[in-house]
Amino acid sequence: MPTGSRTAVYTGSFDPVTLGHLNVIQRASRLVDELVVGVGINSDKKSLFSPEERVELLRSVVVPFDNVRIEMFSGLAVSFVRSCGTRVMVRGVRPLTDIAAEFTMLMANRQLDADIEAVFLMADEAYAHVSSTLIKQIVPLSNDDMLARFVPQQIIPALRAKLADAATAPQ
């Protein structure tokens, strides 16, 4: 990256990536020279997709954005932001569901690294209700056209396959 370039980091679990995530990626990528999307590894959280699968799914949907790269990380998000050589963290916020949790996380992050600045992008109204949890609930009940209103078209086959595998796995 050239001297004086602006880099920001957008972290999340992206399990799976939704159109809401993609909207934040698109909008954030227009604000900076480089946007790093960090796929967090949280061993305490039961994920549908492995971290490697989430990275690959994200890479498949960010192809149109020349200045976006996808990386996996573990540990604190503020540490990952620092390791990317920046101090700007992008957060996507759904108006009714995320404000309290994001405020709490902001306060904790400030205690961990006061130099990291959080930039909040409000979800577009078309995606304000979309969450990865909602996606997992509607996949078995919807056809591909319906699902494409919530997730990028290219991830639908992987999403269907993963949920079919989960449904047939022994409990």
TIZA-610293 format. One record per residue: x, y, z of N, C-alpha, C in turn; residue number from 1; chain. Coordinates in Angstrom, 3 decimals, always signed. Example, Ala and Ser with C-alpha at 12.3 -4.5 7.8 and 13.67 -1.06 7.14 Angstrom:
REM TIZA-610293
((+13.190; -5.690; +7.800); (+12.300; -4.500; +7.800); (+13.200; -3.300; +7.800); 1; A)
((+12.850; -2.250; +7.080); (+13.670; -1.060; +7.140); (+12.900; +0.030; +7.870); 2; A)
This chain:
REM TIZA-610293
((+0.845; -1.186; +0.000); (+0.000; +0.000; +0.000); (+0.886; +1.245; +0.000); 1; A)
((+0.600; +2.199; -0.854); (+1.400; +3.423; -0.901); (+1.262; +4.236; +0.388); 2; A)
((+2.301; +5.032; +0.675); (+2.259; +5.905; +1.837); (+1.058; +6.828; +1.731); 3; A)
((+0.371; +6.988; +2.854); (-0.792; +7.864; +2.869); (-2.078; +7.167; +2.465); 4; A)
((-1.989; +5.874; +2.161); (-3.209; +5.170; +1.778); (-4.064; +4.933; +3.017); 5; A)
((-5.340; +4.811; +2.781); (-6.299; +4.599; +3.858); (-6.797; +3.158; +3.811); 6; A)
((-6.614; +2.455; +4.933); (-7.068; +1.076; +5.052); (-8.042; +0.999; +6.215); 7; A)
((-9.078; +0.195; +6.061); (-10.022; -0.080; +7.141); (-10.243; -1.581; +7.186); 8; A)
((-10.726; -2.040; +8.328); (-10.966; -3.459; +8.540); (-12.416; -3.653; +8.980); 9; A)
((-13.080; -4.614; +8.347); (-14.453; -4.992; +8.688); (-14.406; -6.435; +9.156); 10; A)
((-14.693; -6.660; +10.423); (-14.614; -8.010; +10.983); (-15.997; -8.580; +11.245); 11; A)
((-16.068; -9.892; +11.246); (-17.308; -10.580; +11.560); (-17.125; -12.076; +11.419); 12; A)
((-18.214; -12.803; +11.659); (-18.149; -14.255; +11.483); (-18.590; -14.645; +10.072); 13; A)
((-19.509; -13.896; +9.482); (-19.946; -14.119; +8.101); (-20.361; -15.585; +7.885); 14; A)
((-21.242; -16.073; +8.744); (-21.630; -17.484; +8.735); (-23.126; -17.660; +8.533); 15; A)
((-23.619; -17.481; +7.330); (-22.956; -17.188; +6.068); (-22.956; -15.692; +5.780); 16; A)
((-22.229; -15.320; +4.732); (-22.244; -13.945; +4.256); (-23.641; -13.652; +3.720); 17; A)
((-24.160; -12.476; +4.056); (-25.497; -12.071; +3.611); (-25.389; -10.866; +2.685); 18; A)
((-26.514; -10.496; +2.085); (-26.538; -9.276; +1.275); (-26.297; -8.042; +2.139); 19; A)
((-26.677; -8.118; +3.415); (-26.384; -7.018; +4.340); (-24.885; -6.842; +4.516); 20; A)
((-24.159; -7.952; +4.723); (-22.694; -7.888; +4.814); (-22.110; -7.311; +3.529); 21; A)
((-22.593; -7.824; +2.409); (-22.067; -7.384; +1.112); (-22.330; -5.901; +0.886); 22; A)
((-23.468; -5.422; +1.344); (-23.787; -4.000; +1.236); (-22.796; -3.159; +2.039); 23; A)
((-22.475; -3.590; +3.248); (-21.504; -2.863; +4.070); (-20.126; -2.911; +3.400); 24; A)
((-19.739; -4.063; +2.862); (-18.455; -4.189; +2.175); (-18.393; -3.227; +0.993); 25; A)
((-19.442; -3.208; +0.196); (-19.466; -2.321; -0.977); (-19.346; -0.859; -0.557); 26; A)
((-20.124; -0.452; +0.410); (-20.121; +0.948; +0.835); (-18.800; +1.331; +1.503); 27; A)
((-18.276; +0.456; +2.350); (-17.010; +0.744; +3.030); (-15.858; +0.803; +2.031); 28; A)
((-15.909; -0.055; +1.009); (-14.816; -0.080; +0.027); (-14.721; +1.228; -0.761); 29; A)
((-15.812; +1.979; -0.822); (-15.792; +3.271; -1.517); (-15.188; +4.381; -0.654); 30; A)
((-15.056; +4.121; +0.642); (-14.546; +5.134; +1.569); (-13.042; +5.053; +1.795); 31; A)
((-12.437; +3.918; +1.417); (-11.024; +3.689; +1.721); (-10.284; +3.191; +0.485); 32; A)
((-8.965; +3.217; +0.576); (-8.148; +2.678; -0.510); (-8.125; +1.153; -0.474); 33; A)
((-8.128; +0.600; +0.743); (-8.146; -0.850; +0.907); (-9.059; -1.217; +2.063); 34; A)
((-9.908; -2.223; +1.839); (-10.760; -2.756; +2.894); (-10.366; -4.204; +3.123); 35; A)
((-9.994; -4.511; +4.351); (-9.689; -5.888; +4.735); (-10.918; -6.424; +5.457); 36; A)
((-11.457; -7.526; +4.961); (-12.579; -8.188; +5.623); (-11.990; -9.337; +6.420); 37; A)
((-12.117; -9.254; +7.734); (-11.550; -10.257; +8.625); (-12.596; -11.249; +9.069); 38; A)
((-12.378; -12.507; +8.725); (-13.274; -13.592; +9.136); (-12.764; -14.120; +10.470); 39; A)
((-13.528; -13.854; +11.509); (-13.105; -14.241; +12.848); (-13.330; -15.708; +13.151); 40; A)
((-12.387; -16.277; +13.866); (-12.505; -17.652; +14.343); (-12.896; -17.584; +15.804); 41; A)
((-14.061; -18.110; +16.123); (-14.543; -18.148; +17.497); (-14.834; -19.604; +17.831); 42; A)
((-13.911; -20.238; +18.550); (-14.052; -21.663; +18.844); (-15.219; -21.957; +19.782); 43; A)
((-15.725; -20.941; +20.478); (-16.863; -21.135; +21.370); (-18.203; -21.126; +20.634); 44; A)
((-18.188; -20.686; +19.399); (-19.416; -20.537; +18.620); (-19.532; -21.684; +17.615); 45; A)
((-20.684; -22.342; +17.594); (-20.904; -23.415; +16.629); (-21.251; -22.792; +15.283); 46; A)
((-20.354; -22.972; +14.329); (-20.524; -22.364; +13.016); (-21.054; -23.372; +12.016); 47; A)
((-21.789; -22.865; +11.045); (-22.270; -23.693; +9.943); (-21.113; -24.000; +9.000); 48; A)
((-20.374; -22.972; +8.601); (-19.237; -23.112; +7.696); (-17.939; -22.995; +8.477); 49; A)
((-16.924; -23.719; +8.030); (-15.597; -23.583; +8.640); (-15.053; -22.195; +8.287); 50; A)
((-14.062; -21.721; +9.044); (-13.473; -20.423; +8.697); (-12.943; -20.396; +7.261); 51; A)
((-12.329; -21.495; +6.818); (-11.795; -21.556; +5.456); (-12.914; -21.458; +4.421); 52; A)
((-14.033; -22.114; +4.690); (-15.178; -22.041; +3.771); (-15.750; -20.630; +3.730); 53; A)
((-15.822; -19.980; +4.884); (-16.348; -18.613; +4.928); (-15.447; -17.665; +4.144); 54; A)
((-14.135; -17.852; +4.254); (-13.187; -17.037; +3.486); (-13.433; -17.234; +1.994); 55; A)
((-13.557; -18.475; +1.562); (-13.776; -18.760; +0.135); (-15.106; -18.203; -0.360); 56; A)
((-16.165; -18.334; +0.441); (-17.462; -17.778; +0.042); (-17.376; -16.258; -0.096); 57; A)
((-16.722; -15.616; +0.852); (-16.553; -14.162; +0.769); (-15.738; -13.769; -0.457); 58; A)
((-14.661; -14.493; -0.691); (-13.832; -14.170; -1.870); (-14.645; -14.276; -3.150); 59; A)
((-15.577; -15.217; -3.199); (-16.386; -15.384; -4.416); (-17.353; -14.229; -4.634); 60; A)
((-17.745; -13.542; -3.570); (-18.728; -12.465; -3.725); (-18.117; -11.069; -3.768); 61; A)
((-16.830; -10.933; -3.424); (-16.200; -9.606; -3.455); (-15.354; -9.383; -4.704); 62; A)
((-15.440; -10.297; -5.650); (-14.667; -10.182; -6.891); (-14.817; -8.802; -7.546); 63; A)
((-16.009; -8.199; -7.573); (-16.140; -6.886; -8.227); (-15.400; -5.743; -7.524); 64; A)
((-14.960; -5.957; -6.310); (-14.344; -4.880; -5.536); (-12.829; -5.076; -5.511); 65; A)
((-12.122; -4.297; -6.349); (-10.673; -4.434; -6.505); (-9.892; -4.164; -5.229); 66; A)
((-10.436; -3.371; -4.341); (-9.684; -2.953; -3.164); (-10.075; -3.709; -1.894); 67; A)
((-10.719; -4.867; -2.047); (-11.146; -5.657; -0.892); (-10.352; -6.954; -0.868); 68; A)
((-9.821; -7.263; +0.322); (-9.184; -8.574; +0.486); (-9.763; -9.242; +1.724); 69; A)
((-9.770; -10.565; +1.696); (-10.362; -11.358; +2.769); (-9.245; -12.071; +3.518); 70; A)
((-9.294; -12.012; +4.835); (-8.323; -12.703; +5.676); (-9.036; -13.330; +6.860); 71; A)
((-8.448; -14.387; +7.376); (-8.953; -15.053; +8.558); (-8.131; -14.568; +9.753); 72; A)
((-8.769; -14.488; +10.927); (-8.017; -14.115; +12.119); (-8.617; -14.787; +13.339); 73; A)
((-7.794; -14.901; +14.357); (-8.294; -15.357; +15.658); (-7.813; -14.343; +16.688); 74; A)
((-8.447; -14.353; +17.813); (-8.080; -13.391; +18.848); (-8.920; -12.139; +18.765); 75; A)
((-8.410; -11.081; +19.335); (-9.148; -9.820; +19.423); (-9.203; -9.099; +18.084); 76; A)
((-10.359; -8.541; +17.780); (-10.517; -7.787; +16.537); (-9.585; -6.581; +16.515); 77; A)
((-9.415; -5.896; +17.644); (-8.531; -4.720; +17.661); (-7.086; -5.110; +17.354); 78; A)
((-6.674; -6.285; +17.785); (-5.320; -6.766; +17.469); (-5.189; -7.049; +15.981); 79; A)
((-6.247; -7.625; +15.407); (-6.239; -7.885; +13.971); (-6.187; -6.567; +13.191); 80; A)
((-6.956; -5.578; +13.616); (-6.943; -4.263; +12.956); (-5.525; -3.707; +12.970); 81; A)
((-4.879; -3.766; +14.116); (-3.495; -3.278; +14.240); (-2.557; -4.052; +13.316); 82; A)
((-2.740; -5.382; +13.242); (-1.853; -6.205; +12.411); (-2.013; -5.880; +10.923); 83; A)
((-3.135; -5.266; +10.562); (-3.365; -4.845; +9.174); (-2.780; -3.465; +8.897); 84; A)
((-2.156; -2.877; +9.902); (-1.490; -1.587; +9.712); (-2.434; -0.408; +9.687); 85; A)
((-3.553; -0.543; +10.357); (-4.513; +0.560; +10.384); (-5.077; +0.707; +11.788); 86; A)
((-5.902; +1.701; +11.960); (-6.593; +1.882; +13.238); (-8.074; +2.187; +13.019); 87; A)
((-8.588; +1.793; +11.843); (-9.988; +2.038; +11.504); (-10.727; +0.716; +11.369); 88; A)
((-11.768; +0.575; +12.180); (-12.601; -0.624; +12.159); (-13.997; -0.233; +11.686); 89; A)
((-14.483; -0.919; +10.664); (-15.830; -0.686; +10.142); (-16.772; -1.677; +10.808); 90; A)
((-17.929; -1.187; +11.198); (-18.955; -2.047; +11.786); (-20.277; -1.768; +11.076); 91; A)
((-20.957; -2.811; +10.691); (-22.295; -2.688; +10.125); (-23.298; -2.791; +11.256); 92; A)
((-24.300; -1.942; +11.229); (-25.263; -1.899; +12.328); (-26.681; -1.976; +11.787); 93; A)
((-27.428; -2.946; +12.305); (-28.865; -2.997; +12.035); (-29.536; -2.181; +13.131); 94; A)
((-30.422; -1.273; +12.770); (-30.923; -0.276; +13.722); (-31.509; -0.824; +15.016); 95; A)
((-32.314; -1.831; +14.958); (-33.012; -2.255; +16.165); (-32.279; -3.335; +16.947); 96; A)
((-31.440; -4.108; +16.279); (-30.885; -5.273; +16.951); (-29.440; -5.129; +17.401); 97; A)
((-28.678; -4.236; +16.808); (-27.242; -4.223; +17.057); (-26.714; -3.091; +17.926); 98; A)
((-27.475; -2.060; +18.131); (-26.956; -0.853; +18.777); (-26.369; -1.138; +20.159); 99; A)
((-27.091; -1.811; +21.028); (-26.601; -2.058; +22.394); (-25.342; -2.905; +22.378); 100; A)
((-25.334; -3.974; +21.608); (-24.164; -4.852; +21.554); (-22.963; -4.125; +20.959); 101; A)
((-23.177; -3.344; +19.913); (-22.067; -2.608; +19.290); (-21.516; -1.538; +20.226); 102; A)
((-22.385; -0.893; +20.990); (-21.923; +0.113; +21.945); (-21.050; -0.540; +23.014); 103; A)
((-21.488; -1.689; +23.520); (-20.711; -2.421; +24.521); (-19.350; -2.817; +23.951); 104; A)
((-19.347; -3.330; +22.716); (-18.100; -3.738; +22.077); (-17.192; -2.530; +21.843); 105; A)
((-17.769; -1.402; +21.451); (-16.996; -0.180; +21.247); (-16.285; +0.226; +22.541); 106; A)
((-16.996; +0.201; +23.640); (-16.403; +0.585; +24.924); (-15.275; -0.380; +25.307); 107; A)
((-15.484; -1.673; +25.100); (-14.444; -2.662; +25.412); (-13.229; -2.454; +24.511); 108; A)
((-13.479; -2.243; +23.219); (-12.366; -2.032; +22.286); (-11.565; -0.784; +22.637); 109; A)
((-12.238; +0.245; +23.107); (-11.527; +1.470; +23.506); (-10.620; +1.222; +24.703); 110; A)
((-11.055; +0.329; +25.605); (-10.209; -0.038; +26.742); (-8.995; -0.837; +26.273); 111; A)
((-9.201; -1.666; +25.256); (-8.120; -2.522; +24.747); (-7.133; -1.751; +23.872); 112; A)
((-7.637; -0.808; +23.088); (-6.775; -0.014; +22.201); (-7.497; +1.291; +21.884); 113; A)
((-7.164; +2.315; +22.626); (-7.853; +3.607; +22.521); (-7.638; +4.286; +21.170); 114; A)
((-6.637; +3.847; +20.414); (-6.354; +4.479; +19.126); (-7.173; +3.907; +17.973); 115; A)
((-7.878; +2.809; +18.202); (-8.712; +2.220; +17.153); (-10.028; +2.997; +17.100); 116; A)
((-10.361; +3.472; +15.917); (-11.622; +4.190; +15.717); (-12.619; +3.279; +15.013); 117; A)
((-13.836; +3.279; +15.484); (-14.900; +2.498; +14.859); (-15.749; +3.420; +13.994); 118; A)
((-16.006; +2.977; +12.777); (-16.876; +3.686; +11.856); (-18.104; +2.794; +11.660); 119; A)
((-19.265; +3.326; +11.999); (-20.495; +2.544; +11.910); (-21.253; +2.887; +10.640); 120; A)
((-21.591; +1.861; +9.883); (-22.429; +2.029; +8.701); (-23.780; +1.394; +8.985); 121; A)
((-24.802; +2.217; +8.959); (-26.156; +1.729; +9.202); (-26.577; +0.850; +8.035); 122; A)
((-27.195; -0.267; +8.348); (-27.666; -1.170; +7.302); (-28.681; -0.461; +6.417); 123; A)
((-28.596; -0.719; +5.122); (-29.638; -0.232; +4.223); (-30.962; -0.834; +4.670); 124; A)
((-32.043; -0.103; +4.497); (-33.338; -0.584; +4.988); (-33.724; -1.939; +4.398); 125; A)
((-33.287; -2.242; +3.197); (-33.618; -3.526; +2.584); (-32.972; -4.697; +3.312); 126; A)
((-31.907; -4.425; +4.102); (-31.169; -5.497; +4.765); (-31.175; -5.387; +6.285); 127; A)
((-31.899; -4.427; +6.831); (-31.866; -4.176; +8.272); (-32.361; -5.363; +9.092); 128; A)
((-33.159; -6.215; +8.494); (-33.715; -7.369; +9.213); (-32.941; -8.658; +8.960); 129; A)
((-31.962; -8.626; +8.068); (-31.266; -9.836; +7.643); (-30.143; -10.177; +8.622); 130; A)
((-30.128; -11.418; +9.064); (-29.053; -11.925; +9.918); (-28.704; -13.334; +9.470); 131; A)
((-27.524; -13.778; +9.836); (-27.114; -15.139; +9.497); (-28.047; -16.156; +10.151); 132; A)
((-28.529; -15.854; +11.352); (-29.465; -16.752; +12.040); (-30.757; -16.875; +11.248); 133; A)
((-31.276; -15.757; +10.754); (-32.489; -15.784; +9.937); (-32.276; -16.638; +8.690); 134; A)
((-31.123; -16.480; +8.052); (-30.831; -17.234; +6.836); (-30.911; -18.726; +7.116); 135; A)
((-30.286; -19.171; +8.190); (-30.279; -20.599; +8.536); (-31.698; -21.112; +8.759); 136; A)
((-32.578; -20.264; +9.257); (-33.967; -20.669; +9.505); (-34.779; -20.751; +8.228); 137; A)
((-34.537; -19.864; +7.263); (-35.393; -19.831; +6.076); (-34.920; -20.700; +4.923); 138; A)
((-33.650; -21.122; +4.943); (-33.138; -21.926; +3.825); (-34.020; -23.133; +3.531); 139; A)
((-34.389; -23.943; +4.534); (-35.192; -25.133; +4.218); (-36.611; -24.814; +3.727); 140; A)
((-37.050; -23.590; +3.961); (-38.442; -23.226; +3.664); (-38.595; -22.388; +2.402); 141; A)
((-37.504; -22.051; +1.747); (-37.579; -21.120; +0.622); (-36.928; -21.709; -0.622); 142; A)
((-37.364; -21.193; -1.777); (-36.703; -21.589; -3.024); (-35.524; -20.634; -3.265); 143; A)
((-34.746; -20.896; -4.311); (-33.541; -20.104; -4.558); (-33.840; -18.638; -4.848); 144; A)
((-34.942; -18.357; -5.546); (-35.296; -16.964; -5.829); (-35.596; -16.204; -4.542); 145; A)
((-36.293; -16.858; -3.619); (-36.587; -16.219; -2.328); (-35.298; -15.990; -1.543); 146; A)
((-34.449; -16.996; -1.524); (-33.200; -16.925; -0.769); (-32.272; -15.838; -1.312); 147; A)
((-32.321; -15.613; -2.621); (-31.470; -14.601; -3.256); (-31.838; -13.178; -2.815); 148; A)
((-32.919; -13.010; -2.107); (-33.270; -11.700; -1.543); (-32.480; -11.420; -0.265); 149; A)
((-31.797; -12.469; +0.251); (-31.092; -12.358; +1.527); (-29.598; -12.636; +1.437); 150; A)
((-29.192; -13.491; +0.486); (-27.778; -13.871; +0.359); (-27.348; -13.750; -1.096); 151; A)
((-26.044; -13.565; -1.328); (-25.563; -13.533; -2.713); (-25.886; -14.847; -3.427); 152; A)
((-26.329; -14.739; -4.657); (-26.731; -15.895; -5.463); (-25.658; -16.985; -5.475); 153; A)
((-24.373; -16.574; -5.586); (-23.322; -17.569; -5.741); (-23.118; -18.457; -4.511); 154; A)
((-23.598; -18.060; -3.332); (-23.389; -18.915; -2.160); (-24.563; -19.856; -1.893); 155; A)
((-25.653; -19.700; -2.618); (-26.842; -20.523; -2.355); (-26.553; -22.020; -2.473); 156; A)
((-25.855; -22.497; -3.515); (-25.580; -23.946; -3.568); (-24.786; -24.451; -2.350); 157; A)
((-23.789; -23.702; -1.922); (-22.990; -24.116; -0.761); (-23.831; -24.099; +0.509); 158; A)
((-24.694; -23.109; +0.621); (-25.576; -22.996; +1.779); (-26.551; -24.166; +1.837); 159; A)
((-27.166; -24.480; +0.705); (-28.093; -25.623; +0.654); (-27.376; -26.935; +0.962); 160; A)
((-26.196; -27.118; +0.396); (-25.440; -28.351; +0.626); (-25.054; -28.484; +2.099); 161; A)
((-24.598; -27.399; +2.683); (-24.173; -27.443; +4.084); (-25.343; -27.747; +5.005); 162; A)
((-26.487; -27.139; +4.761); (-27.650; -27.384; +5.615); (-28.229; -28.779; +5.378); 163; A)
((-28.106; -29.312; +4.176); (-28.528; -30.684; +3.912); (-27.631; -31.656; +4.658); 164; A)
((-26.315; -31.382; +4.656); (-25.365; -32.224; +5.404); (-25.663; -32.179; +6.896); 165; A)
((-25.964; -30.985; +7.395); (-26.261; -30.830; +8.826); (-27.543; -31.567; +9.208); 166; A)
((-28.516; -31.583; +8.296); (-29.782; -32.250; +8.582); (-29.632; -33.770; +8.626); 167; A)
((-28.671; -34.297; +7.869); (-28.487; -35.744; +7.821); (-27.419; -36.244; +8.790); 168; A)
((-26.679; -35.323; +9.419); (-25.630; -35.716; +10.361); (-26.255; -36.256; +11.650); 169; A)
((-25.625; -37.275; +12.251); (-26.136; -37.802; +13.527); (-26.033; -36.746; +14.610); 170; A)
((-27.023; -36.659; +15.430); (-27.050; -35.649; +16.504); (-26.386; -36.140; +17.755); 171; A)
